[in-house]
Amino acid sequence: MARARAYSDKILASSPKAEDYLNAGHIELSAEHPREAASLYLKASEQPGKGSQWFLKAMEDDAVALKEAGVDDIIKAIVIEEII
């Protein structure tokens, strides 16, 4: 987890895209840091050309991977609700 976070931090320090914020959010959510995840997900959805529909689709597309990473469905739903 620490290695993934360190790599993600490097990406976010340069010129991050919405997908970079989304992936960083996934790292935080799987590390049981829902507030940090929500903050990153919000940044992802606020990127030009994205928005809440894009965010919902991305979360749906990544649902299996998040489940495999141990993300609780209820916590994920609460975080999603904060974003949309």
C-alpha positions as CSV (number, residue, x, y, z in Angstrom):
1,M,0.0,0.0,0.0
2,A,2.8,2.4,0.9
3,R,4.5,1.8,-2.5
4,A,1.2,2.5,-4.3
5,R,0.6,5.7,-2.3
6,A,4.2,6.9,-3.0
7,Y,3.8,6.3,-6.7
8,S,0.4,8.0,-6.7
9,D,1.8,11.0,-4.8
10,K,4.5,11.5,-7.5
11,I,1.8,11.5,-10.2
12,L,-0.4,13.9,-8.3
13,A,2.6,16.3,-7.8
14,S,3.0,16.7,-11.6
15,S,0.1,17.4,-13.8
16,P,-2.6,14.9,-12.7
17,K,-5.6,13.9,-14.7
18,A,-9.0,12.9,-13.4
19,E,-8.1,9.2,-13.6
20,D,-5.0,9.9,-11.4
21,Y,-7.2,11.4,-8.7
22,L,-9.6,8.5,-9.1
23,N,-6.8,6.0,-8.6
24,A,-5.4,7.8,-5.6
25,G,-8.9,7.8,-4.2
26,H,-9.1,4.1,-4.6
27,I,-5.8,3.7,-2.8
28,E,-7.1,5.7,0.1
29,L,-10.4,3.9,0.2
30,S,-8.8,0.5,0.2
31,A,-6.5,1.8,3.1
32,E,-9.7,2.6,5.0
33,H,-9.2,6.4,4.7
34,P,-12.7,7.4,3.4
35,R,-12.3,11.1,4.0
36,E,-9.1,11.3,2.0
37,A,-10.7,9.2,-0.7
38,A,-13.7,11.5,-0.9
39,S,-11.4,14.5,-1.3
40,L,-9.5,12.9,-4.1
41,Y,-12.7,11.6,-5.8
42,L,-14.1,15.1,-5.7
43,K,-11.0,16.5,-7.4
44,A,-11.4,13.8,-10.0
45,S,-15.0,14.6,-10.7
46,E,-14.3,18.4,-10.9
47,Q,-11.7,18.0,-13.7
48,P,-12.8,19.6,-17.0
49,G,-15.1,17.3,-19.0
50,K,-15.8,14.9,-16.2
51,G,-18.5,15.3,-13.5
52,S,-20.7,13.2,-11.4
53,Q,-21.9,10.9,-14.2
54,W,-18.3,10.2,-15.2
55,F,-17.4,9.5,-11.6
56,L,-20.4,7.1,-11.1
57,K,-19.4,5.2,-14.2
58,A,-15.8,5.0,-13.2
59,M,-16.8,3.7,-9.7
60,E,-19.1,1.1,-11.4
61,D,-16.3,0.0,-13.7
62,D,-13.9,-0.4,-10.8
63,A,-16.4,-2.1,-8.4
64,V,-14.9,-5.6,-8.7
65,A,-11.3,-4.4,-8.1
66,L,-12.4,-2.3,-5.1
67,K,-14.3,-5.3,-3.7
68,E,-11.2,-7.5,-4.2
69,A,-9.1,-4.8,-2.4
70,G,-11.4,-5.2,0.6
71,V,-13.4,-2.0,0.3
72,D,-16.7,-2.3,2.2
73,D,-19.7,-1.7,0.0
74,I,-21.4,0.5,2.6
75,I,-18.4,2.7,3.1
76,K,-18.0,3.0,-0.7
77,A,-21.7,4.0,-1.0
78,I,-21.3,6.7,1.7
79,V,-18.2,8.1,-0.1
80,I,-20.0,8.1,-3.4
81,E,-23.0,9.9,-1.9
82,E,-20.7,12.7,-0.7
83,I,-19.4,13.2,-4.2
84,I,-22.7,13.3,-6.1
